[in-house]
Amino acid sequence: MVGKKIILAVFLFGLFSTLVLAQSATNVSSSVTSEDKYIATFENEDLQILVELQHYGSTNLIQMAQKVLKITFVNKREIPIKIIWDESVFTDNNGKPARLIKEGQRFIVSDQPQVPSILPPGERASFLAVPQSHITYSSSSGWFVTGISGNIRKRTLMIAYEINNVKKYAKMEIEFETVIVSKSAPDRLTFPTLSYLSPVSNTQGETIGYEGISFVFLGYVSRNYYNPIKTGSWNNSWQWGTIALFVPYIGIGTEYVNNDNSFTFSLYTTYILPIIDFAFSF
């Protein structure tokens, strides 16, 4: 009897680890480039600009999964060049030009003027930056960054800079050839079913489902929304999974997701048995 319990525990751990690792690989996969390649380059007589996507440099695990711009500047001149962030813009996830906010600017004062960056002659410097419209405040989660998604494939980056007291602009068009799958939604832990669920995204980077493990039912869970998830709203879904590892089930339901996707209330069925669930995101 003890041996069977040990085998069951090892099997559950292996299944859970496989699903989590597979989902993590999906969520953090890069766009048209790997980490060592650039999605856009620009060069003139003053500057070389190299653009890539990089995980946000935050200590918050959810924030770390978000991908933002990493912009590298190379000063080709023998005099300093000033990068003017307040006049530099990037197309945000809604297709609108938004002012770039460089890492280090406090989010609470992101609407205030930023200190320009000075590039010494012949020097190279890199900065993380995010459109101002991607910076949000929530009473439950505080300040957080929304990563660059794949819902807008064609983007424009314009960098304003000054050299010899003359203002200039470097403009580049960026087109993502494949989808950027950034973790647009956080993982969930549900009660009382004690399910660990990770988001599933479509080709536009929208969350269309959750999948994971239920420790109470000892099985797999796959929740699928009829439409991409909307926060601050009810979302209808159907789901399937297993109970006691191998017994399949199917059901339908609906759930309310609060504005910042930190809390979810769900009502769904397992066959015809109604279940109420609460989920907390992290």
PyRosetta script that sets phi, psi and omega in degrees:
from pyrosetta import init, pose_from_sequence

init()
pose = pose_from_sequence("MVGKKIILAVFLFGLFSTLVLAQSATNVSSSVTSEDKYIATFENEDLQILVELQHYGSTNLIQMAQKVLKITFVNKREIPIKIIWDESVFTDNNGKPARLIKEGQRFIVSDQPQVPSILPPGERASFLAVPQSHITYSSSSGWFVTGISGNIRKRTLMIAYEINNVKKYAKMEIEFETVIVSKSAPDRLTFPTLSYLSPVSNTQGETIGYEGISFVFLGYVSRNYYNPIKTGSWNNSWQWGTIALFVPYIGIGTEYVNNDNSFTFSLYTTYILPIIDFAFSF")
pose.set_psi(1, -43.8)
pose.set_omega(1, 178.9)
pose.set_phi(2, -64.4)
pose.set_psi(2, -39.8)
pose.set_omega(2, 178.8)
pose.set_phi(3, -60.8)
pose.set_psi(3, -39.9)
pose.set_omega(3, 179.1)
pose.set_phi(4, -65.4)
pose.set_psi(4, -38.6)
pose.set_omega(4, 178.9)
pose.set_phi(5, -64.8)
pose.set_psi(5, -39.8)
pose.set_omega(5, 179.5)
pose.set_phi(6, -64.7)
pose.set_psi(6, -43.4)
pose.set_omega(6, 179.0)
pose.set_phi(7, -62.1)
pose.set_psi(7, -42.7)
pose.set_omega(7, 178.8)
pose.set_phi(8, -62.2)
pose.set_psi(8, -43.0)
pose.set_omega(8, -179.5)
pose.set_phi(9, -63.9)
pose.set_psi(9, -43.1)
pose.set_omega(9, 178.9)
pose.set_phi(10, -63.5)
pose.set_psi(10, -40.6)
pose.set_omega(10, 179.6)
pose.set_phi(11, -63.5)
pose.set_psi(11, -45.4)
pose.set_omega(11, 179.6)
pose.set_phi(12, -62.3)
pose.set_psi(12, -42.4)
pose.set_omega(12, 179.4)
pose.set_phi(13, -63.1)
pose.set_psi(13, -42.6)
pose.set_omega(13, 179.1)
pose.set_phi(14, -64.7)
pose.set_psi(14, -41.8)
pose.set_omega(14, 179.2)
pose.set_phi(15, -65.0)
pose.set_psi(15, -44.4)
pose.set_omega(15, 179.6)
pose.set_phi(16, -62.4)
pose.set_psi(16, -44.3)
pose.set_omega(16, -179.0)
pose.set_phi(17, -63.5)
pose.set_psi(17, -40.7)
pose.set_omega(17, -179.6)
pose.set_phi(18, -62.6)
pose.set_psi(18, -44.1)
pose.set_omega(18, -179.0)
pose.set_phi(19, -66.6)
pose.set_psi(19, -42.6)
pose.set_omega(19, -179.8)
pose.set_phi(20, -64.2)
pose.set_psi(20, -44.0)
pose.set_omega(20, -179.9)
pose.set_phi(21, -66.2)
pose.set_psi(21, -39.0)
pose.set_omega(21, 179.2)
pose.set_phi(22, -65.3)
pose.set_psi(22, -42.1)
pose.set_omega(22, 179.7)
pose.set_phi(23, -67.2)
pose.set_psi(23, -39.9)
pose.set_omega(23, 179.0)
pose.set_phi(24, -61.7)
pose.set_psi(24, -40.1)
pose.set_omega(24, -179.9)
pose.set_phi(25, -64.0)
pose.set_psi(25, -35.9)
pose.set_omega(25, 178.3)
pose.set_phi(26, -69.5)
pose.set_psi(26, -43.2)
pose.set_omega(26, -173.0)
pose.set_phi(27, -69.6)
pose.set_psi(27, -31.3)
pose.set_omega(27, -173.8)
pose.set_phi(28, -107.8)
pose.set_psi(28, 12.6)
pose.set_omega(28, 178.7)
pose.set_phi(29, -64.1)
pose.set_psi(29, 144.2)
pose.set_omega(29, -175.2)
pose.set_phi(30, -82.5)
pose.set_psi(30, 175.8)
pose.set_omega(30, -175.9)
pose.set_phi(31, -87.0)
pose.set_psi(31, -128.4)
pose.set_omega(31, -177.8)
pose.set_phi(32, -68.4)
pose.set_psi(32, -6.0)
pose.set_omega(32, -173.9)
pose.set_phi(33, -132.9)
pose.set_psi(33, 157.4)
pose.set_omega(33, 167.9)
pose.set_phi(34, -88.6)
pose.set_psi(34, 178.4)
pose.set_omega(34, -175.4)
pose.set_phi(35, -64.2)
pose.set_psi(35, -20.7)
pose.set_omega(35, -176.7)
pose.set_phi(36, -103.8)
pose.set_psi(36, 15.5)
pose.set_omega(36, 178.0)
pose.set_phi(37, -126.4)
pose.set_psi(37, 162.1)
pose.set_omega(37, -176.3)
pose.set_phi(38, -105.9)
pose.set_psi(38, 147.5)
pose.set_omega(38, 176.7)
pose.set_phi(39, -90.8)
pose.set_psi(39, -14.3)
pose.set_omega(39, 177.3)
pose.set_phi(40, -160.3)
pose.set_psi(40, 146.9)
pose.set_omega(40, 175.6)
pose.set_phi(41, -136.2)
pose.set_psi(41, 153.0)
pose.set_omega(41, 178.7)
pose.set_phi(42, -146.1)
pose.set_psi(42, 144.4)
pose.set_omega(42, 177.8)
pose.set_phi(43, -153.8)
pose.set_psi(43, 133.3)
pose.set_omega(43, 171.4)
pose.set_phi(44, -137.7)
pose.set_psi(44, -162.3)
pose.set_omega(44, -176.2)
pose.set_phi(45, -72.7)
pose.set_psi(45, -14.6)
pose.set_omega(45, -177.0)
pose.set_phi(46, -101.3)
pose.set_psi(46, -46.4)
pose.set_omega(46, -167.8)
pose.set_phi(47, -132.5)
pose.set_psi(47, 153.3)
pose.set_omega(47, 160.3)
pose.set_phi(48, -117.0)
pose.set_psi(48, 129.6)
pose.set_omega(48, -178.4)
pose.set_phi(49, -122.4)
pose.set_psi(49, 127.9)
pose.set_omega(49, -179.0)
pose.set_phi(50, -120.7)
pose.set_psi(50, 129.3)
pose.set_omega(50, -175.1)
pose.set_phi(51, -121.3)
pose.set_psi(51, 133.2)
pose.set_omega(51, 175.3)
pose.set_phi(52, -143.0)
pose.set_psi(52, 173.7)
pose.set_omega(52, 175.9)
pose.set_phi(53, -105.7)
pose.set_psi(53, 139.3)
pose.set_omega(53, -178.8)
pose.set_phi(54, -145.5)
pose.set_psi(54, 149.3)
pose.set_omega(54, 176.7)
pose.set_phi(55, -60.9)
pose.set_psi(55, 142.4)
pose.set_omega(55, -177.9)
pose.set_phi(56, -65.0)
pose.set_psi(56, 135.5)
pose.set_omega(56, -175.4)
pose.set_phi(57, -82.1)
pose.set_psi(57, 64.8)
pose.set_omega(57, -179.8)
pose.set_phi(58, -115.5)
pose.set_psi(58, 157.1)
pose.set_omega(58, 175.4)
pose.set_phi(59, -83.7)
pose.set_psi(59, -9.9)
pose.set_omega(59, 177.6)
pose.set_phi(60, -79.1)
pose.set_psi(60, 127.6)
pose.set_omega(60, -174.7)
pose.set_phi(61, -62.0)
pose.set_psi(61, -37.7)
pose.set_omega(61, 178.9)
pose.set_phi(62, -67.2)
pose.set_psi(62, -43.5)
pose.set_omega(62, -179.2)
pose.set_phi(63, -65.2)
pose.set_psi(63, -34.5)
pose.set_omega(63, -179.2)
pose.set_phi(64, -62.6)
pose.set_psi(64, -24.7)
pose.set_omega(64, -178.5)
pose.set_phi(65, -78.7)
pose.set_psi(65, -13.8)
pose.set_omega(65, -178.9)
pose.set_phi(66, -78.7)
pose.set_psi(66, 140.8)
pose.set_omega(66, 178.4)
pose.set_phi(67, -103.9)
pose.set_psi(67, 129.8)
pose.set_omega(67, 179.8)
pose.set_phi(68, -125.6)
pose.set_psi(68, 178.8)
pose.set_omega(68, 179.8)
pose.set_phi(69, -78.0)
pose.set_psi(69, 137.3)
pose.set_omega(69, 166.2)
pose.set_phi(70, -114.8)
pose.set_psi(70, 114.7)
pose.set_omega(70, -175.3)
pose.set_phi(71, -110.9)
pose.set_psi(71, 122.7)
pose.set_omega(71, 179.3)
pose.set_phi(72, -109.3)
pose.set_psi(72, 128.0)
pose.set_omega(72, 179.3)
pose.set_phi(73, -110.7)
pose.set_psi(73, 138.6)
pose.set_omega(73, 172.9)
pose.set_phi(74, -122.4)
pose.set_psi(74, 117.9)
pose.set_omega(74, 179.3)
pose.set_phi(75, -80.8)
pose.set_psi(75, 114.4)
pose.set_omega(75, -177.9)
pose.set_phi(76, -90.7)
pose.set_psi(76, -5.6)
pose.set_omega(76, -176.3)
pose.set_phi(77, -98.0)
pose.set_psi(77, 171.4)
pose.set_omega(77, 179.3)
pose.set_phi(78, -99.2)
pose.set_psi(78, 17.9)
pose.set_omega(78, 176.0)
pose.set_phi(79, -133.7)
pose.set_psi(79, 158.5)
pose.set_omega(79, -178.5)
pose.set_phi(80, -65.3)
pose.set_psi(80, 151.5)
pose.set_omega(80, 174.7)
pose.set_phi(81, -123.5)
pose.set_psi(81, 134.5)
pose.set_omega(81, -178.8)
pose.set_phi(82, -103.1)
pose.set_psi(82, 124.0)
pose.set_omega(82, 175.6)
pose.set_phi(83, -90.1)
pose.set_psi(83, 120.8)
pose.set_omega(83, -176.7)
pose.set_phi(84, -99.0)
pose.set_psi(84, 96.5)
pose.set_omega(84, -174.8)
pose.set_phi(85, -67.8)
pose.set_psi(85, -34.3)
pose.set_omega(85, -176.1)
pose.set_phi(86, -67.4)
pose.set_psi(86, -16.0)
pose.set_omega(86, 178.2)
pose.set_phi(87, -113.4)
pose.set_psi(87, 10.9)
pose.set_omega(87, 177.6)
pose.set_phi(88, -99.7)
pose.set_psi(88, 136.7)
pose.set_omega(88, -173.9)
pose.set_phi(89, -134.6)
pose.set_psi(89, 159.9)
pose.set_omega(89, 176.9)
pose.set_phi(90, -145.0)
pose.set_psi(90, 145.8)
pose.set_omega(90, 178.4)
pose.set_phi(91, -69.0)
pose.set_psi(91, 123.9)
pose.set_omega(91, -177.0)
pose.set_phi(92, -86.1)
pose.set_psi(92, -172.4)
pose.set_omega(92, -176.4)
pose.set_phi(93, -70.3)
pose.set_psi(93, -9.8)
pose.set_omega(93, 176.6)
pose.set_phi(94, -101.1)
pose.set_psi(94, 5.3)
pose.set_omega(94, 178.1)
pose.set_phi(95, 81.5)
pose.set_psi(95, 14.4)
pose.set_omega(95, -178.2)
pose.set_phi(96, -111.4)
pose.set_psi(96, 144.9)
pose.set_omega(96, 177.3)
pose.set_phi(97, -68.4)
pose.set_psi(97, 134.4)
pose.set_omega(97, -178.6)
pose.set_phi(98, -135.0)
pose.set_psi(98, 144.3)
pose.set_omega(98, 179.5)
pose.set_phi(99, -62.4)
pose.set_psi(99, 137.5)
pose.set_omega(99, 179.8)
pose.set_phi(100, -81.8)
pose.set_psi(100, 133.6)
pose.set_omega(100, 175.5)
pose.set_phi(101, -113.1)
pose.set_psi(101, 119.7)
pose.set_omega(101, -178.1)
pose.set_phi(102, -82.7)
pose.set_psi(102, 153.4)
pose.set_omega(102, 178.1)
pose.set_phi(103, -61.1)
pose.set_psi(103, 137.3)
pose.set_omega(103, -178.1)
pose.set_phi(104, 110.8)
pose.set_psi(104, -25.0)
pose.set_omega(104, 175.2)
pose.set_phi(105, -75.5)
pose.set_psi(105, 125.4)
pose.set_omega(105, 179.5)
pose.set_phi(106, -63.7)
pose.set_psi(106, 130.3)
pose.set_omega(106, -176.1)
pose.set_phi(107, -61.1)
pose.set_psi(107, -33.0)
pose.set_omega(107, -177.8)
pose.set_phi(108, -65.3)
pose.set_psi(108, -21.1)
pose.set_omega(108, 178.2)
pose.set_phi(109, -119.8)
pose.set_psi(109, 30.9)
pose.set_omega(109, -177.7)
pose.set_phi(110, -67.8)
pose.set_psi(110, -17.1)
pose.set_omega(110, 177.9)
pose.set_phi(111, -87.0)
pose.set_psi(111, -1.8)
pose.set_omega(111, 179.6)
pose.set_phi(112, -95.6)
pose.set_psi(112, 162.2)
pose.set_omega(112, -177.8)
pose.set_phi(113, -57.6)
pose.set_psi(113, 142.4)
pose.set_omega(113, 177.3)
pose.set_phi(114, -100.0)
pose.set_psi(114, 151.3)
pose.set_omega(114, 176.6)
pose.set_phi(115, -75.7)
pose.set_psi(115, 126.5)
pose.set_omega(115, 177.8)
pose.set_phi(116, -61.4)
pose.set_psi(116, 155.8)
pose.set_omega(116, 176.2)
pose.set_phi(117, -99.0)
pose.set_psi(117, 134.6)
pose.set_omega(117, -179.0)
pose.set_phi(118, -103.5)
pose.set_psi(118, 124.2)
pose.set_omega(118, 176.3)
pose.set_phi(119, -100.8)
pose.set_psi(119, 113.9)
pose.set_omega(119, 177.0)
pose.set_phi(120, -65.1)
pose.set_psi(120, 160.8)
pose.set_omega(120, -179.7)
pose.set_phi(121, -54.8)
pose.set_psi(121, 129.2)
pose.set_omega(121, 175.7)
pose.set_phi(122, 72.1)
pose.set_psi(122, 5.3)
pose.set_omega(122, -175.7)
pose.set_phi(123, -92.3)
pose.set_psi(123, 161.2)
pose.set_omega(123, 178.7)
pose.set_phi(124, -121.6)
pose.set_psi(124, 135.5)
pose.set_omega(124, 179.9)
pose.set_phi(125, -146.7)
pose.set_psi(125, 145.1)
pose.set_omega(125, -179.5)
pose.set_phi(126, -120.3)
pose.set_psi(126, 145.9)
pose.set_omega(126, -179.2)
pose.set_phi(127, -139.1)
pose.set_psi(127, 141.9)
pose.set_omega(127, 168.7)
pose.set_phi(128, -89.7)
pose.set_psi(128, 140.6)
pose.set_omega(128, -178.2)
pose.set_phi(129, -146.8)
pose.set_psi(129, 153.4)
pose.set_omega(129, -178.8)
pose.set_phi(130, -143.1)
pose.set_psi(130, 143.8)
pose.set_omega(130, 175.4)
pose.set_phi(131, -59.6)
pose.set_psi(131, 142.9)
pose.set_omega(131, -177.9)
pose.set_phi(132, -59.1)
pose.set_psi(132, -32.6)
pose.set_omega(132, -179.4)
pose.set_phi(133, -69.2)
pose.set_psi(133, -11.0)
pose.set_omega(133, 178.1)
pose.set_phi(134, -90.7)
pose.set_psi(134, 1.3)
pose.set_omega(134, 179.7)
pose.set_phi(135, -101.8)
pose.set_psi(135, 121.6)
pose.set_omega(135, -172.8)
pose.set_phi(136, -131.1)
pose.set_psi(136, 150.7)
pose.set_omega(136, 175.3)
pose.set_phi(137, -117.3)
pose.set_psi(137, 136.1)
pose.set_omega(137, 175.5)
pose.set_phi(138, -130.3)
pose.set_psi(138, 140.1)
pose.set_omega(138, -179.7)
pose.set_phi(139, -64.1)
pose.set_psi(139, -26.2)
pose.set_omega(139, -178.7)
pose.set_phi(140, -91.6)
pose.set_psi(140, -29.2)
pose.set_omega(140, -175.5)
pose.set_phi(141, -113.5)
pose.set_psi(141, -10.3)
pose.set_omega(141, -176.2)
pose.set_phi(142, 77.0)
pose.set_psi(142, -152.7)
pose.set_omega(142, -180.0)
pose.set_phi(143, -81.3)
pose.set_psi(143, 135.8)
pose.set_omega(143, 176.8)
pose.set_phi(144, -148.7)
pose.set_psi(144, 161.1)
pose.set_omega(144, -177.3)
pose.set_phi(145, -109.1)
pose.set_psi(145, 135.8)
pose.set_omega(145, 171.5)
pose.set_phi(146, -94.6)
pose.set_psi(146, 126.0)
pose.set_omega(146, -178.5)
pose.set_phi(147, -71.6)
pose.set_psi(147, 169.8)
pose.set_omega(147, 179.2)
pose.set_phi(148, -77.4)
pose.set_psi(148, 120.2)
pose.set_omega(148, -176.9)
pose.set_phi(149, -96.7)
pose.set_psi(149, 179.5)
pose.set_omega(149, -179.5)
pose.set_phi(150, -99.7)
pose.set_psi(150, 12.0)
pose.set_omega(150, -176.5)
pose.set_phi(151, -73.5)
pose.set_psi(151, -20.9)
pose.set_omega(151, 174.8)
pose.set_phi(152, -118.7)
pose.set_psi(152, 110.5)
pose.set_omega(152, -175.5)
pose.set_phi(153, -80.1)
pose.set_psi(153, -36.3)
pose.set_omega(153, -177.6)
pose.set_phi(154, -98.9)
pose.set_psi(154, 120.9)
pose.set_omega(154, -178.1)
pose.set_phi(155, -126.0)
pose.set_psi(155, 156.8)
pose.set_omega(155, 176.4)
pose.set_phi(156, -122.9)
pose.set_psi(156, 130.9)
pose.set_omega(156, 174.3)
pose.set_phi(157, -117.2)
pose.set_psi(157, 125.7)
pose.set_omega(157, 177.2)
pose.set_phi(158, -125.7)
pose.set_psi(158, 121.6)
pose.set_omega(158, 179.6)
pose.set_phi(159, -106.3)
pose.set_psi(159, 125.7)
pose.set_omega(159, 175.2)
pose.set_phi(160, -95.0)
pose.set_psi(160, 134.6)
pose.set_omega(160, 178.0)
pose.set_phi(161, -145.7)
pose.set_psi(161, 165.5)
pose.set_omega(161, -177.3)
pose.set_phi(162, -132.1)
pose.set_psi(162, 134.8)
pose.set_omega(162, 177.9)
pose.set_phi(163, -141.4)
pose.set_psi(163, 129.4)
pose.set_omega(163, -176.3)
pose.set_phi(164, 55.1)
pose.set_psi(164, 38.6)
pose.set_omega(164, 179.9)
pose.set_phi(165, 64.1)
pose.set_psi(165, 16.8)
pose.set_omega(165, 176.2)
pose.set_phi(166, -111.6)
pose.set_psi(166, 126.0)
pose.set_omega(166, -179.0)
pose.set_phi(167, -85.4)
pose.set_psi(167, 135.6)
pose.set_omega(167, 179.6)
pose.set_phi(168, -134.4)
pose.set_psi(168, 168.3)
pose.set_omega(168, -179.5)
pose.set_phi(169, -134.0)
pose.set_psi(169, 137.3)
pose.set_omega(169, 174.0)
pose.set_phi(170, -113.5)
pose.set_psi(170, 119.8)
pose.set_omega(170, -175.7)
pose.set_phi(171, -119.7)
pose.set_psi(171, 134.2)
pose.set_omega(171, 177.3)
pose.set_phi(172, -139.5)
pose.set_psi(172, 143.0)
pose.set_omega(172, 177.8)
pose.set_phi(173, -96.9)
pose.set_psi(173, 133.5)
pose.set_omega(173, -180.0)
pose.set_phi(174, -120.1)
pose.set_psi(174, 128.3)
pose.set_omega(174, 176.3)
pose.set_phi(175, -125.1)
pose.set_psi(175, 119.5)
pose.set_omega(175, 179.1)
pose.set_phi(176, -79.5)
pose.set_psi(176, 119.8)
pose.set_omega(176, -177.5)
pose.set_phi(177, -78.1)
pose.set_psi(177, -27.9)
pose.set_omega(177, 174.9)
pose.set_phi(178, -129.6)
pose.set_psi(178, 173.2)
pose.set_omega(178, -173.2)
pose.set_phi(179, -77.1)
pose.set_psi(179, 138.9)
pose.set_omega(179, 169.7)
pose.set_phi(180, -86.5)
pose.set_psi(180, 115.3)
pose.set_omega(180, 178.8)
pose.set_phi(181, -100.2)
pose.set_psi(181, 88.7)
pose.set_omega(181, 176.4)
pose.set_phi(182, -96.6)
pose.set_psi(182, 155.3)
pose.set_omega(182, -175.9)
pose.set_phi(183, -74.7)
pose.set_psi(183, 87.8)
pose.set_omega(183, -175.5)
pose.set_phi(184, -76.4)
pose.set_psi(184, -17.4)
pose.set_omega(184, 179.1)
pose.set_phi(185, -130.8)
pose.set_psi(185, 148.8)
pose.set_omega(185, -178.5)
pose.set_phi(186, -82.7)
pose.set_psi(186, 165.6)
pose.set_omega(186, 172.1)
pose.set_phi(187, -69.0)
pose.set_psi(187, 163.2)
pose.set_omega(187, -178.7)
pose.set_phi(188, -130.5)
pose.set_psi(188, 151.2)
pose.set_omega(188, 168.6)
pose.set_phi(189, -125.5)
pose.set_psi(189, 120.2)
pose.set_omega(189, -173.3)
pose.set_phi(190, -102.3)
pose.set_psi(190, 153.2)
pose.set_omega(190, 176.6)
pose.set_phi(191, -134.8)
pose.set_psi(191, 140.9)
pose.set_omega(191, 7.7)
pose.set_phi(192, -92.7)
pose.set_psi(192, 4.4)
pose.set_omega(192, -176.9)
pose.set_phi(193, -76.0)
pose.set_psi(193, -9.5)
pose.set_omega(193, 179.3)
pose.set_phi(194, 50.3)
pose.set_psi(194, 58.1)
pose.set_omega(194, 177.5)
pose.set_phi(195, -103.5)
pose.set_psi(195, 135.4)
pose.set_omega(195, 172.6)
pose.set_phi(196, -100.8)
pose.set_psi(196, 115.7)
pose.set_omega(196, -173.3)
pose.set_phi(197, -122.3)
pose.set_psi(197, 140.5)
pose.set_omega(197, 176.8)
pose.set_phi(198, -119.3)
pose.set_psi(198, 148.6)
pose.set_omega(198, -174.9)
pose.set_phi(199, -73.3)
pose.set_psi(199, 151.7)
pose.set_omega(199, 173.8)
pose.set_phi(200, -118.6)
pose.set_psi(200, 131.1)
pose.set_omega(200, -175.9)
pose.set_phi(201, -112.7)
pose.set_psi(201, 154.1)
pose.set_omega(201, 173.7)
pose.set_phi(202, -91.5)
pose.set_psi(202, -173.3)
pose.set_omega(202, -176.3)
pose.set_phi(203, -70.1)
pose.set_psi(203, -11.2)
pose.set_omega(203, 176.5)
pose.set_phi(204, -97.1)
pose.set_psi(204, 4.5)
pose.set_omega(204, -179.8)
pose.set_phi(205, 81.2)
pose.set_psi(205, 9.2)
pose.set_omega(205, 179.7)
pose.set_phi(206, -88.4)
pose.set_psi(206, 147.4)
pose.set_omega(206, 179.7)
pose.set_phi(207, -79.3)
pose.set_psi(207, 121.3)
pose.set_omega(207, -178.3)
pose.set_phi(208, -117.6)
pose.set_psi(208, 1.8)
pose.set_omega(208, 178.9)
pose.set_phi(209, 179.5)
pose.set_psi(209, 176.7)
pose.set_omega(209, 174.2)
pose.set_phi(210, -136.5)
pose.set_psi(210, 148.2)
pose.set_omega(210, 176.3)
pose.set_phi(211, -146.1)
pose.set_psi(211, 154.9)
pose.set_omega(211, -179.6)
pose.set_phi(212, 169.6)
pose.set_psi(212, -149.2)
pose.set_omega(212, -173.4)
pose.set_phi(213, -122.2)
pose.set_psi(213, 137.6)
pose.set_omega(213, 171.0)
pose.set_phi(214, -103.4)
pose.set_psi(214, 118.2)
pose.set_omega(214, -178.7)
pose.set_phi(215, -78.7)
pose.set_psi(215, -23.4)
pose.set_omega(215, 177.0)
pose.set_phi(216, -75.7)
pose.set_psi(216, -46.6)
pose.set_omega(216, -179.8)
pose.set_phi(217, -83.5)
pose.set_psi(217, -8.6)
pose.set_omega(217, -179.3)
pose.set_phi(218, 55.0)
pose.set_psi(218, 51.8)
pose.set_omega(218, -178.2)
pose.set_phi(219, -159.3)
pose.set_psi(219, -173.5)
pose.set_omega(219, -177.6)
pose.set_phi(220, -94.4)
pose.set_psi(220, 146.5)
pose.set_omega(220, 179.4)
pose.set_phi(221, -127.1)
pose.set_psi(221, 131.8)
pose.set_omega(221, 173.5)
pose.set_phi(222, -133.5)
pose.set_psi(222, 110.6)
pose.set_omega(222, 179.1)
pose.set_phi(223, -105.8)
pose.set_psi(223, 129.2)
pose.set_omega(223, -173.4)
pose.set_phi(224, -126.9)
pose.set_psi(224, 121.7)
pose.set_omega(224, -179.0)
pose.set_phi(225, -84.6)
pose.set_psi(225, 146.3)
pose.set_omega(225, 177.3)
pose.set_phi(226, -70.1)
pose.set_psi(226, -28.3)
pose.set_omega(226, 175.7)
pose.set_phi(227, -135.4)
pose.set_psi(227, 157.8)
pose.set_omega(227, 176.9)
pose.set_phi(228, -52.6)
pose.set_psi(228, 143.1)
pose.set_omega(228, -173.9)
pose.set_phi(229, -60.8)
pose.set_psi(229, 141.2)
pose.set_omega(229, 175.3)
pose.set_phi(230, -122.6)
pose.set_psi(230, 128.8)
pose.set_omega(230, 178.0)
pose.set_phi(231, -78.9)
pose.set_psi(231, 157.1)
pose.set_omega(231, -177.4)
pose.set_phi(232, 66.0)
pose.set_psi(232, 27.2)
pose.set_omega(232, -173.5)
pose.set_phi(233, -154.3)
pose.set_psi(233, 165.8)
pose.set_omega(233, 172.5)
pose.set_phi(234, -85.9)
pose.set_psi(234, 140.5)
pose.set_omega(234, -178.5)
pose.set_phi(235, -129.1)
pose.set_psi(235, 120.2)
pose.set_omega(235, -179.7)
pose.set_phi(236, -84.7)
pose.set_psi(236, 147.6)
pose.set_omega(236, -175.7)
pose.set_phi(237, -153.6)
pose.set_psi(237, 166.6)
pose.set_omega(237, 166.8)
pose.set_phi(238, -126.0)
pose.set_psi(238, 156.9)
pose.set_omega(238, -177.8)
pose.set_phi(239, -146.8)
pose.set_psi(239, 158.6)
pose.set_omega(239, 174.8)
pose.set_phi(240, -142.9)
pose.set_psi(240, 165.5)
pose.set_omega(240, -179.8)
pose.set_phi(241, 177.0)
pose.set_psi(241, -162.3)
pose.set_omega(241, 179.1)
pose.set_phi(242, -132.5)
pose.set_psi(242, 152.2)
pose.set_omega(242, 174.9)
pose.set_phi(243, -119.6)
pose.set_psi(243, 138.2)
pose.set_omega(243, -177.2)
pose.set_phi(244, 53.0)
pose.set_psi(244, 43.6)
pose.set_omega(244, 175.6)
pose.set_phi(245, 76.9)
pose.set_psi(245, -50.5)
pose.set_omega(245, -167.2)
pose.set_phi(246, -120.4)
pose.set_psi(246, -10.2)
pose.set_omega(246, -177.4)
pose.set_phi(247, -83.7)
pose.set_psi(247, 115.0)
pose.set_omega(247, -175.6)
pose.set_phi(248, -79.0)
pose.set_psi(248, 154.6)
pose.set_omega(248, 173.0)
pose.set_phi(249, -146.4)
pose.set_psi(249, 165.0)
pose.set_omega(249, 177.0)
pose.set_phi(250, -145.2)
pose.set_psi(250, 154.5)
pose.set_omega(250, -179.4)
pose.set_phi(251, -166.9)
pose.set_psi(251, 173.6)
pose.set_omega(251, 176.9)
pose.set_phi(252, -128.0)
pose.set_psi(252, 163.5)
pose.set_omega(252, -180.0)
pose.set_phi(253, -175.7)
pose.set_psi(253, -174.4)
pose.set_omega(253, 176.9)
pose.set_phi(254, -146.5)
pose.set_psi(254, 155.4)
pose.set_omega(254, 179.2)
pose.set_phi(255, -147.8)
pose.set_psi(255, 149.0)
pose.set_omega(255, 175.4)
pose.set_phi(256, -103.9)
pose.set_psi(256, 127.0)
pose.set_omega(256, 178.7)
pose.set_phi(257, -110.4)
pose.set_psi(257, 125.5)
pose.set_omega(257, -178.6)
pose.set_phi(258, -71.6)
pose.set_psi(258, 177.0)
pose.set_omega(258, -167.4)
pose.set_phi(259, -61.3)
pose.set_psi(259, -34.5)
pose.set_omega(259, -178.4)
pose.set_phi(260, -106.3)
pose.set_psi(260, 13.9)
pose.set_omega(260, 176.3)
pose.set_phi(261, 60.0)
pose.set_psi(261, 30.9)
pose.set_omega(261, 178.7)
pose.set_phi(262, -94.8)
pose.set_psi(262, -16.8)
pose.set_omega(262, -178.1)
pose.set_phi(263, -143.8)
pose.set_psi(263, 140.5)
pose.set_omega(263, -178.3)
pose.set_phi(264, -136.7)
pose.set_psi(264, 136.5)
pose.set_omega(264, 172.9)
pose.set_phi(265, -113.2)
pose.set_psi(265, 124.8)
pose.set_omega(265, -174.7)
pose.set_phi(266, -124.2)
pose.set_psi(266, 142.5)
pose.set_omega(266, 172.3)
pose.set_phi(267, -131.0)
pose.set_psi(267, 117.8)
pose.set_omega(267, -176.3)
pose.set_phi(268, -149.8)
pose.set_psi(268, 176.0)
pose.set_omega(268, -178.1)
pose.set_phi(269, -119.2)
pose.set_psi(269, 149.0)
pose.set_omega(269, 167.0)
pose.set_phi(270, -115.6)
pose.set_psi(270, 106.3)
pose.set_omega(270, -161.9)
pose.set_phi(271, 58.4)
pose.set_psi(271, -112.7)
pose.set_omega(271, 178.5)
pose.set_phi(272, -111.5)
pose.set_psi(272, 3.9)
pose.set_omega(272, -179.9)
pose.set_phi(273, -81.9)
pose.set_psi(273, 118.6)
pose.set_omega(273, -179.7)
pose.set_phi(274, -76.5)
pose.set_psi(274, 142.4)
pose.set_omega(274, 179.7)
pose.set_phi(275, -134.7)
pose.set_psi(275, 138.1)
pose.set_omega(275, 174.6)
pose.set_phi(276, -108.4)
pose.set_psi(276, 131.6)
pose.set_omega(276, -177.4)
pose.set_phi(277, -132.3)
pose.set_psi(277, 148.7)
pose.set_omega(277, 170.8)
pose.set_phi(278, -121.6)
pose.set_psi(278, 141.0)
pose.set_omega(278, -179.1)
pose.set_phi(279, -129.4)
pose.set_psi(279, 140.6)
pose.set_omega(279, 175.4)
pose.set_phi(280, -117.8)
pose.set_psi(280, 132.5)
pose.set_omega(280, -177.0)
pose.set_phi(281, -95.3)
pose.set_psi(281, 154.0)
pose.set_omega(281, 179.6)
pose.set_phi(282, -154.4)
pose.dump_pdb("model.pdb")
